[in-house]
Amino acid sequence: MTIEIMRGDALGEEFRRPVTEVLVRGFAEDFAYFSKDPRVLADAFAHMLLLERFFVALVDGAPAALASVTEGDQECFDPRRREMQRALGRLHGLIGYGIVRSQFLGAYDGARPGLAEIGFVTTSPEHQGRGVATALMEHLLQLPYDTFVLRDIKDTNAPALGLYRKLGFTESSTRPVRFAGRAGFSGYVSMTLRTS
């Protein structure tokens, strides 16, 4: 198995759909409101990925994991209402567009030059547990930032939390989730790593 890490825009537009498919499969549970069909989700989300903000782990040339990296007020998504409505339907697409804008956009409160927020870290199910996410994260931690932040990790996501701790991240905050019983987890964990 060969793992190569590349920035999304270096892969080219022909990789937009496969990269989006990794994202929607990795976050299928979180995106279930929009649709339970990964093809529909990829149709709805492919347009909005700012590929220059994503790093992709390729396994034998195919996208297997990804993560966004943003600094300051940079965003990793640029949703367009009409594109979402085309994929999800007029009303559902409008609601979905509003949810994406309110939940997925917005800089980290402590955003500043030199601090990178790593987000949307996910590995396609068939590559989980094979070191792909570790390789991706190790690559990201070599980028020239003095601080890395991970926000809103579900407290039940033991594999992710374990990996981040192994890489040196420490918990910086937690926030409870409303309706924890229905959500299936009780809170979000944020973690920080200072490199200098």
KOLLUM-307976 format. One record per residue (C-alpha): residue in one letter; x, y, z. Coordinates in steps of 0.02 Angstrom, whole numbers, plus 50000, padded with zeros to 5 digits. Layout:
// KOLLUM-307976
<pt tiro="A" u="X" v="Y" w="Z"/>
...
//
This chain:
// KOLLUM-307976
<pt tiro="M" u="50000" v="50000" w="50000"/>
<pt tiro="T" u="50072" v="50168" w="49946"/>
<pt tiro="I" u="50011" v="50326" w="50034"/>
<pt tiro="E" u="50041" v="50496" w="49954"/>
<pt tiro="I" u="49979" v="50662" w="50025"/>
<pt tiro="M" u="49932" v="50803" w="49906"/>
<pt tiro="R" u="49837" v="50965" w="49915"/>
<pt tiro="G" u="49666" v="50947" w="49835"/>
<pt tiro="D" u="49692" v="51080" w="49701"/>
<pt tiro="A" u="49854" v="50995" w="49646"/>
<pt tiro="L" u="49752" v="50840" w="49605"/>
<pt tiro="G" u="49645" v="50932" w="49478"/>
<pt tiro="E" u="49459" v="50950" w="49450"/>
<pt tiro="E" u="49440" v="50769" w="49397"/>
<pt tiro="F" u="49471" v="50721" w="49580"/>
<pt tiro="R" u="49334" v="50837" w="49648"/>
<pt tiro="R" u="49200" v="50702" w="49646"/>
<pt tiro="P" u="49307" v="50560" w="49721"/>
<pt tiro="V" u="49371" v="50678" w="49857"/>
<pt tiro="T" u="49191" v="50730" w="49896"/>
<pt tiro="E" u="49141" v="50547" w="49905"/>
<pt tiro="V" u="49272" v="50517" w="50041"/>
<pt tiro="L" u="49201" v="50666" w="50138"/>
<pt tiro="V" u="49019" v="50613" w="50126"/>
<pt tiro="R" u="49054" v="50430" w="50165"/>
<pt tiro="G" u="49161" v="50477" w="50315"/>
<pt tiro="F" u="49029" v="50595" w="50384"/>
<pt tiro="A" u="48876" v="50498" w="50324"/>
<pt tiro="E" u="48798" v="50497" w="50497"/>
<pt tiro="D" u="48821" v="50685" w="50516"/>
<pt tiro="F" u="48755" v="50722" w="50342"/>
<pt tiro="A" u="48604" v="50604" w="50356"/>
<pt tiro="Y" u="48485" v="50751" w="50372"/>
<pt tiro="F" u="48530" v="50803" w="50194"/>
<pt tiro="S" u="48516" v="50627" w="50124"/>
<pt tiro="K" u="48562" v="50448" w="50168"/>
<pt tiro="D" u="48617" v="50416" w="49988"/>
<pt tiro="P" u="48804" v="50452" w="49967"/>
<pt tiro="R" u="48780" v="50489" w="49781"/>
<pt tiro="V" u="48652" v="50624" w="49820"/>
<pt tiro="L" u="48766" v="50696" w="49954"/>
<pt tiro="A" u="48912" v="50701" w="49833"/>
<pt tiro="D" u="48800" v="50787" w="49705"/>
<pt tiro="A" u="48751" v="50917" w="49836"/>
<pt tiro="F" u="48924" v="50948" w="49910"/>
<pt tiro="A" u="49050" v="50927" w="49768"/>
<pt tiro="H" u="49032" v="51106" w="49706"/>
<pt tiro="M" u="49068" v="51184" w="49876"/>
<pt tiro="L" u="49236" v="51106" w="49920"/>
<pt tiro="L" u="49376" v="51234" w="49906"/>
<pt tiro="L" u="49505" v="51106" w="49852"/>
<pt tiro="E" u="49653" v="51219" w="49894"/>
<pt tiro="R" u="49602" v="51204" w="50078"/>
<pt tiro="F" u="49600" v="51014" w="50081"/>
<pt tiro="F" u="49741" v="50889" w="50093"/>
<pt tiro="V" u="49704" v="50717" w="50025"/>
<pt tiro="A" u="49787" v="50552" w="50066"/>
<pt tiro="L" u="49794" v="50444" w="49911"/>
<pt tiro="V" u="49811" v="50257" w="49930"/>
<pt tiro="D" u="49879" v="50180" w="49771"/>
<pt tiro="G" u="49824" v="50338" w="49678"/>
<pt tiro="A" u="49644" v="50348" w="49742"/>
<pt tiro="P" u="49578" v="50468" w="49876"/>
<pt tiro="A" u="49565" v="50377" w="50043"/>
<pt tiro="A" u="49567" v="50513" w="50177"/>
<pt tiro="L" u="49560" v="50701" w="50188"/>
<pt tiro="A" u="49567" v="50851" w="50303"/>
<pt tiro="S" u="49543" v="51036" w="50281"/>
<pt tiro="V" u="49673" v="51163" w="50340"/>
<pt tiro="T" u="49623" v="51344" w="50363"/>
<pt tiro="E" u="49707" v="51496" w="50439"/>
<pt tiro="G" u="49627" v="51658" w="50497"/>
<pt tiro="D" u="49459" v="51687" w="50414"/>
<pt tiro="Q" u="49486" v="51561" w="50274"/>
<pt tiro="E" u="49343" v="51443" w="50236"/>
<pt tiro="C" u="49352" v="51268" w="50164"/>
<pt tiro="F" u="49176" v="51273" w="50088"/>
<pt tiro="D" u="49088" v="51394" w="49972"/>
<pt tiro="P" u="48909" v="51329" w="49961"/>
<pt tiro="R" u="48794" v="51388" w="49824"/>
<pt tiro="R" u="48607" v="51380" w="49854"/>
<pt tiro="R" u="48557" v="51334" w="49677"/>
<pt tiro="E" u="48681" v="51190" w="49670"/>
<pt tiro="M" u="48614" v="51119" w="49833"/>
<pt tiro="Q" u="48435" v="51140" w="49776"/>
<pt tiro="R" u="48474" v="51052" w="49613"/>
<pt tiro="A" u="48537" v="50900" w="49709"/>
<pt tiro="L" u="48420" v="50901" w="49859"/>
<pt tiro="G" u="48261" v="50981" w="49794"/>
<pt tiro="R" u="48201" v="51158" w="49807"/>
<pt tiro="L" u="48147" v="51165" w="49990"/>
<pt tiro="H" u="48267" v="51035" w="50061"/>
<pt tiro="G" u="48411" v="51114" w="49965"/>
<pt tiro="L" u="48368" v="51286" w="50034"/>
<pt tiro="I" u="48364" v="51218" w="50212"/>
<pt tiro="G" u="48525" v="51121" w="50181"/>
<pt tiro="Y" u="48610" v="51277" w="50114"/>
<pt tiro="G" u="48560" v="51370" w="50273"/>
<pt tiro="I" u="48626" v="51230" w="50382"/>
<pt tiro="V" u="48793" v="51224" w="50291"/>
<pt tiro="R" u="48813" v="51412" w="50306"/>
<pt tiro="S" u="48771" v="51414" w="50492"/>
<pt tiro="Q" u="48859" v="51254" w="50546"/>
<pt tiro="F" u="49009" v="51232" w="50430"/>
<pt tiro="L" u="49066" v="51410" w="50400"/>
<pt tiro="G" u="49152" v="51529" w="50519"/>
<pt tiro="A" u="49328" v="51547" w="50582"/>
<pt tiro="Y" u="49392" v="51481" w="50747"/>
<pt tiro="D" u="49366" v="51611" w="50886"/>
<pt tiro="G" u="49553" v="51621" w="50918"/>
<pt tiro="A" u="49599" v="51628" w="50734"/>
<pt tiro="R" u="49762" v="51718" w="50696"/>
<pt tiro="P" u="49912" v="51705" w="50580"/>
<pt tiro="G" u="50016" v="51553" w="50625"/>
<pt tiro="L" u="49869" v="51454" w="50692"/>
<pt tiro="A" u="49794" v="51321" w="50580"/>
<pt tiro="E" u="49626" v="51241" w="50606"/>
<pt tiro="I" u="49619" v="51062" w="50545"/>
<pt tiro="G" u="49442" v="51008" w="50505"/>
<pt tiro="F" u="49337" v="50875" w="50424"/>
<pt tiro="V" u="49466" v="50739" w="50454"/>
<pt tiro="T" u="49398" v="50577" w="50386"/>
<pt tiro="T" u="49452" v="50413" w="50309"/>
<pt tiro="S" u="49347" v="50310" w="50190"/>
<pt tiro="P" u="49281" v="50155" w="50281"/>
<pt tiro="E" u="49384" v="50030" w="50181"/>
<pt tiro="H" u="49546" v="50117" w="50231"/>
<pt tiro="Q" u="49510" v="50144" w="50416"/>
<pt tiro="G" u="49633" v="50067" w="50537"/>
<pt tiro="R" u="49772" v="50055" w="50407"/>
<pt tiro="G" u="49876" v="50208" w="50455"/>
<pt tiro="V" u="49807" v="50324" w="50320"/>
<pt tiro="A" u="49740" v="50456" w="50440"/>
<pt tiro="T" u="49901" v="50448" w="50540"/>
<pt tiro="A" u="50004" v="50480" w="50383"/>
<pt tiro="L" u="49890" v="50624" w="50335"/>
<pt tiro="M" u="49897" v="50705" w="50507"/>
<pt tiro="E" u="50087" v="50684" w="50520"/>
<pt tiro="H" u="50101" v="50773" w="50351"/>
<pt tiro="L" u="49989" v="50916" w="50409"/>
<pt tiro="L" u="50089" v="50939" w="50569"/>
<pt tiro="Q" u="50243" v="50975" w="50462"/>
<pt tiro="L" u="50158" v="51129" w="50388"/>
<pt tiro="P" u="50233" v="51295" w="50448"/>
<pt tiro="Y" u="50112" v="51340" w="50588"/>
<pt tiro="D" u="50150" v="51366" w="50772"/>
<pt tiro="T" u="49981" v="51302" w="50832"/>
<pt tiro="F" u="49855" v="51175" w="50767"/>
<pt tiro="V" u="49674" v="51166" w="50824"/>
<pt tiro="L" u="49545" v="51030" w="50800"/>
<pt tiro="R" u="49366" v="51081" w="50842"/>
<pt tiro="D" u="49207" v="50987" w="50880"/>
<pt tiro="I" u="49261" v="50805" w="50887"/>
<pt tiro="K" u="49121" v="50695" w="50954"/>
<pt tiro="D" u="49166" v="50632" w="51127"/>
<pt tiro="T" u="49119" v="50457" w="51069"/>
<pt tiro="N" u="49245" v="50458" w="50925"/>
<pt tiro="A" u="49378" v="50359" w="51020"/>
<pt tiro="P" u="49486" v="50318" w="50867"/>
<pt tiro="A" u="49504" v="50502" w="50818"/>
<pt tiro="L" u="49532" v="50562" w="50996"/>
<pt tiro="G" u="49662" v="50426" w="51022"/>
<pt tiro="L" u="49755" v="50471" w="50863"/>
<pt tiro="Y" u="49757" v="50656" w="50905"/>
<pt tiro="R" u="49821" v="50622" w="51082"/>
<pt tiro="K" u="49956" v="50508" w="51010"/>
<pt tiro="L" u="50011" v="50651" w="50898"/>
<pt tiro="G" u="50026" v="50769" w="51047"/>
<pt tiro="F" u="49860" v="50861" w="51045"/>
<pt tiro="T" u="49782" v="50901" w="51214"/>
<pt tiro="E" u="49602" v="50939" w="51255"/>
<pt tiro="S" u="49573" v="51127" w="51258"/>
<pt tiro="S" u="49385" v="51134" w="51282"/>
<pt tiro="T" u="49224" v="51036" w="51282"/>
<pt tiro="R" u="49048" v="51089" w="51249"/>
<pt tiro="P" u="48891" v="50990" w="51282"/>
<pt tiro="V" u="48775" v="50945" w="51140"/>
<pt tiro="R" u="48590" v="50979" w="51153"/>
<pt tiro="F" u="48478" v="50827" w="51150"/>
<pt tiro="A" u="48622" v="50710" w="51188"/>
<pt tiro="G" u="48510" v="50557" w="51198"/>
<pt tiro="R" u="48447" v="50584" w="51021"/>
<pt tiro="A" u="48619" v="50634" w="50957"/>
<pt tiro="G" u="48704" v="50479" w="51027"/>
<pt tiro="F" u="48847" v="50576" w="51108"/>
<pt tiro="S" u="48857" v="50700" w="51249"/>
<pt tiro="G" u="48981" v="50831" w="51193"/>
<pt tiro="Y" u="49109" v="50901" w="51073"/>
<pt tiro="V" u="49294" v="50903" w="51115"/>
<pt tiro="S" u="49417" v="51030" w="51045"/>
<pt tiro="M" u="49604" v="50997" w="51048"/>
<pt tiro="T" u="49762" v="51101" w="51025"/>
<pt tiro="L" u="49943" v="51065" w="50982"/>
<pt tiro="R" u="50077" v="51199" w="50998"/>
<pt tiro="T" u="50235" v="51166" w="50898"/>
<pt tiro="S" u="50340" v="51310" w="50962"/>
//
